Amino acid sequence: MLKEIEEIRLESERAIKELRQHIYGLQSNFFMRWDAKATIKKAEMKIEMIQQLLVKLETLSEQITPVVNDLKSIIGFRMVNSRKNNI
């Protein structure tokens, strides 16, 4: 699960980078297309939304990590005890 969270975070950062490059490309043209401002605004909104969701994901992952570690330790403890009882 933690690997999946890390993959999502990396993919989100990659998407933000691509959106920023797209915005820069649109802004650097001397003759902007008629819809460039709307496209830039949409890209900026996507970046902001992704960043907000990344903050939420980070907060949730900080809450999940101790729970997962506790569950692993309990399950591992039970597995060790059940193996001892079977022997």
N, C-alpha and C positions, 0 to 999 in steps of 0.2 A: 504494500500500500504506500509506503514511504517513497519507493522508487517511482510509483505512478505520480505522486505529488510533485516530485522533483522533475519528472519528464514534462508535466503540465506547466510547471514554472518556467522551464527552459524554452518550451515551445511558445509560451506567452511572451517571453522576452524577445524571442526571435521575431514574432509577429509585430511587436512594438517597434523593433528596429526597422523592419520592412516598411511599416506605415510611415515612420519618420523619414525614411529615404524617399518614399513616394511623395510625401508632402514637400520635402526639399526640392525634388525634381519639378514639381508643379510650380513652386514659388520661384525657382531660378529661371524659368522661361521668361524672356522679355515680353513676348506676346502670349499672355495667358489665355487659355481657352475660356469660352463663355461660362462653362460649368465648373471651372477650376476652384472657385471659392467654395462652392457647395461640396465638392469632393474633398477639399482640404478640411472643411468643417466636420464632415462625416468621419474622416480619418482621425481627427483630433478627438472626437467624441468616442470612437472605438478605443483609442489609446487610453483615455481617461477611464473608461469602463473596465478595460483589462487591468489597469493599475489598481483600481478599487477592488476588483475581484481577487487580485493577487494578495492584497493586504488581508482580505478575509480568509483566503486560503492559508496564509502564513499563520494567522491567529488560530484557525482550526487545527492546523498541523501541530502547533505547540500544545494544544489541548489533547490531541489524539495520541501523541507520542508516549506520554506516561501511561496512558490506558493500555496501549498496545504492549508496552514493555511489561506492565503488570500482568497482563493476560499471558504473555509468553512465559513469564516466570512461573505463574500458577500452573499452566498447562505442562510446562517442563517438569515442575515439581511432581505433579500427579503422574506423569509418564514414568518418572524415575521410581516413584512409590509403587505404581502398578507393576512395573517390571520386577521389583524386589519381591512383591507378594506372589508373583507367578513362579519365581525360582524356588 
